[in-house]
């Protein structure tokens, strides 16, 4: 019984520590090998990982957090487009100085 309570407490703390942000994708974008349709998404950021959610659709990727030195006014995404596909490369989180670099 104690083990179950401890497991539930740890799970609750990990959920509470996740930060959420909102972002709009204006074109189809790739996060790793997963294609995300254009539209509004909720971003959930936990240590070392970002998850995009929209309805039943979700995609996740490992990220490295970096400090930009000054706060971003809005959340925005930087892409790479070397192969003709918009691949998410960086996510700058509005209201913070955090930049997430997708691995």
Phi and psi restraints in degrees (value plus and minus 20) as a CYANA .aco file:
   2 UNK   PHI     -83.1   -43.1
   2 UNK   PSI     -57.5   -17.5
   3 UNK   PHI     -84.1   -44.1
   3 UNK   PSI     -60.4   -20.4
   4 UNK   PHI     -84.2   -44.2
   4 UNK   PSI     -65.4   -25.4
   5 UNK   PHI     -83.3   -43.3
   5 UNK   PSI     -60.3   -20.3
   6 UNK   PHI     -84.4   -44.4
   6 UNK   PSI     -62.0   -22.0
   7 UNK   PHI     -82.3   -42.3
   7 UNK   PSI     -64.5   -24.5
   8 UNK   PHI     -84.8   -44.8
   8 UNK   PSI     -58.7   -18.7
   9 UNK   PHI     -85.1   -45.1
   9 UNK   PSI     -62.8   -22.8
  10 UNK   PHI     -85.1   -45.1
  10 UNK   PSI     -61.7   -21.7
  11 UNK   PHI     -82.8   -42.8
  11 UNK   PSI     -61.5   -21.5
  12 UNK   PHI     -84.4   -44.4
  12 UNK   PSI     -60.7   -20.7
  13 UNK   PHI     -86.6   -46.6
  13 UNK   PSI     -58.1   -18.1
  14 UNK   PHI     -88.6   -48.6
  14 UNK   PSI     -55.6   -15.6
  15 UNK   PHI     -88.5   -48.5
  15 UNK   PSI     -61.5   -21.5
  16 UNK   PHI     -86.6   -46.6
  16 UNK   PSI     -47.8    -7.8
  17 UNK   PHI    -102.4   -62.4
  17 UNK   PSI     -31.0     9.0
  18 UNK   PHI     -93.3   -53.3
  18 UNK   PSI     115.5   155.5
  19 UNK   PHI    -117.7   -77.7
  19 UNK   PSI     127.1   167.1
  20 UNK   PHI    -142.4  -102.4
  20 UNK   PSI     125.8   165.8
  21 UNK   PHI    -159.9  -119.9
  21 UNK   PSI     142.2   182.2
  22 UNK   PHI    -135.1   -95.1
  22 UNK   PSI     123.1   163.1
  23 UNK   PHI    -167.9  -127.9
  23 UNK   PSI     128.2   168.2
  24 UNK   PHI    -128.7   -88.7
  24 UNK   PSI     110.8   150.8
  25 UNK   PHI    -118.0   -78.0
  25 UNK   PSI     104.2   144.2
  26 UNK   PHI    -113.0   -73.0
  26 UNK   PSI     -27.3    12.7
  27 UNK   PHI    -167.9  -127.9
  27 UNK   PSI     145.4   185.4
  28 UNK   PHI     -78.3   -38.3
  28 UNK   PSI     114.8   154.8
  29 UNK   PHI    -154.8  -114.8
  29 UNK   PSI     133.4   173.4
  30 UNK   PHI    -129.7   -89.7
  30 UNK   PSI     112.8   152.8
  31 UNK   PHI    -136.8   -96.8
  31 UNK   PSI      82.2   122.2
  32 UNK   PHI      47.1    87.1
  32 UNK   PSI    -147.3  -107.3
  33 UNK   PHI    -116.0   -76.0
  33 UNK   PSI     -20.9    19.1
  34 UNK   PHI    -113.0   -73.0
  34 UNK   PSI     106.6   146.6
  35 UNK   PHI    -109.2   -69.2
  35 UNK   PSI     110.1   150.1
  36 UNK   PHI    -128.2   -88.2
  36 UNK   PSI     110.6   150.6
  37 UNK   PHI     -92.1   -52.1
  37 UNK   PSI     137.5   177.5
  38 UNK   PHI     -80.6   -40.6
  38 UNK   PSI     126.4   166.4
  39 UNK   PHI     125.8   165.8
  39 UNK   PSI    -195.5  -155.5
  40 UNK   PHI    -106.7   -66.7
  40 UNK   PSI     115.9   155.9
  41 UNK   PHI    -151.6  -111.6
  41 UNK   PSI     134.1   174.1
  42 UNK   PHI    -122.2   -82.2
  42 UNK   PSI     110.1   150.1
  43 UNK   PHI    -121.1   -81.1
  43 UNK   PSI     111.2   151.2
  44 UNK   PHI    -134.1   -94.1
  44 UNK   PSI     100.5   140.5
  45 UNK   PHI    -131.6   -91.6
  45 UNK   PSI     100.6   140.6
  46 UNK   PHI    -141.7  -101.7
  46 UNK   PSI     155.4   195.4
  47 UNK   PHI     -79.6   -39.6
  47 UNK   PSI      92.0   132.0
  48 UNK   PHI      61.9   101.9
  48 UNK   PSI     -14.2    25.8
  49 UNK   PHI    -169.5  -129.5
  49 UNK   PSI     125.7   165.7
  50 UNK   PHI    -145.7  -105.7
  50 UNK   PSI     119.8   159.8
  51 UNK   PHI    -146.4  -106.4
  51 UNK   PSI     107.3   147.3
  52 UNK   PHI    -113.5   -73.5
  52 UNK   PSI     109.6   149.6
  53 UNK   PHI    -144.0  -104.0
  53 UNK   PSI     117.5   157.5
  54 UNK   PHI    -175.1  -135.1
  54 UNK   PSI      87.3   127.3
  55 UNK   PHI      39.7    79.7
  55 UNK   PSI    -148.6  -108.6
  56 UNK   PHI    -104.8   -64.8
  56 UNK   PSI     -31.9     8.1
  57 UNK   PHI    -101.0   -61.0
  57 UNK   PSI     115.3   155.3
  58 UNK   PHI    -172.0  -132.0
  58 UNK   PSI     135.3   175.3
  59 UNK   PHI    -168.6  -128.6
  59 UNK   PSI     126.2   166.2
  60 UNK   PHI    -155.6  -115.6
  60 UNK   PSI     137.5   177.5
  61 UNK   PHI    -171.4  -131.4
  61 UNK   PSI     132.6   172.6
  62 UNK   PHI     -97.5   -57.5
  62 UNK   PSI     118.7   158.7
  63 UNK   PHI    -154.5  -114.5
  63 UNK   PSI     140.1   180.1
  64 UNK   PHI    -137.6   -97.6
  64 UNK   PSI     103.8   143.8
  65 UNK   PHI    -103.7   -63.7
  65 UNK   PSI     114.9   154.9
  66 UNK   PHI    -151.1  -111.1
  66 UNK   PSI     131.4   171.4
  67 UNK   PHI    -111.9   -71.9
  67 UNK   PSI     112.6   152.6
  68 UNK   PHI    -111.0   -71.0
  68 UNK   PSI     -32.8     7.2
  69 UNK   PHI      75.5   115.5
  69 UNK   PSI     -47.5    -7.5
  70 UNK   PHI    -162.8  -122.8
  70 UNK   PSI     136.8   176.8
  71 UNK   PHI     -93.7   -53.7
  71 UNK   PSI     125.1   165.1
  72 UNK   PHI    -107.8   -67.8
  72 UNK   PSI     117.8   157.8
  73 UNK   PHI     -91.6   -51.6
  73 UNK   PSI     -57.8   -17.8
  74 UNK   PHI    -154.2  -114.2
  74 UNK   PSI     144.3   184.3
  75 UNK   PHI    -103.2   -63.2
  75 UNK   PSI     108.6   148.6
  76 UNK   PHI    -165.6  -125.6
  76 UNK   PSI     145.9   185.9
  77 UNK   PHI    -142.9  -102.9
  77 UNK   PSI     119.4   159.4
  78 UNK   PHI    -128.3   -88.3
  78 UNK   PSI     119.6   159.6
  79 UNK   PHI    -134.7   -94.7
  79 UNK   PSI     139.5   179.5
  80 UNK   PHI    -133.4   -93.4
  80 UNK   PSI     129.4   169.4
  81 UNK   PHI    -160.7  -120.7
  81 UNK   PSI      15.7    55.7
  82 UNK   PHI     -88.4   -48.4
  82 UNK   PSI     -47.9    -7.9
  83 UNK   PHI    -127.6   -87.6
  83 UNK   PSI      -3.9    36.1
  84 UNK   PHI      65.6   105.6
  84 UNK   PSI     -19.5    20.5
  85 UNK   PHI    -136.2   -96.2
  85 UNK   PSI     122.4   162.4
  86 UNK   PHI    -100.7   -60.7
  86 UNK   PSI      84.0   124.0
  87 UNK   PHI    -123.4   -83.4
  87 UNK   PSI     107.3   147.3
  88 UNK   PHI     -87.3   -47.3
  88 UNK   PSI     103.5   143.5
  89 UNK   PHI    -130.0   -90.0
  89 UNK   PSI     -62.3   -22.3
  90 UNK   PHI    -159.9  -119.9
  90 UNK   PSI     127.0   167.0
  91 UNK   PHI    -145.7  -105.7
  91 UNK   PSI      97.7   137.7
  92 UNK   PHI    -119.6   -79.6
  92 UNK   PSI     102.6   142.6
  93 UNK   PHI    -112.1   -72.1
  93 UNK   PSI      97.6   137.6
  94 UNK   PHI     -80.1   -40.1
  94 UNK   PSI     119.3   159.3
  95 UNK   PHI      63.5   103.5
  95 UNK   PSI     -20.7    19.3
  96 UNK   PHI    -152.1  -112.1
  96 UNK   PSI     153.4   193.4
  97 UNK   PHI    -125.0   -85.0
  97 UNK   PSI       1.4    41.4
  98 UNK   PHI    -114.3   -74.3
  98 UNK   PSI     111.4   151.4
  99 UNK   PHI    -138.7   -98.7
  99 UNK   PSI     108.0   148.0
 100 UNK   PHI    -121.1   -81.1
 100 UNK   PSI     101.0   141.0
 101 UNK   PHI    -120.0   -80.0
 101 UNK   PSI     101.2   141.2
 102 UNK   PHI     -96.0   -56.0
 102 UNK   PSI     110.5   150.5
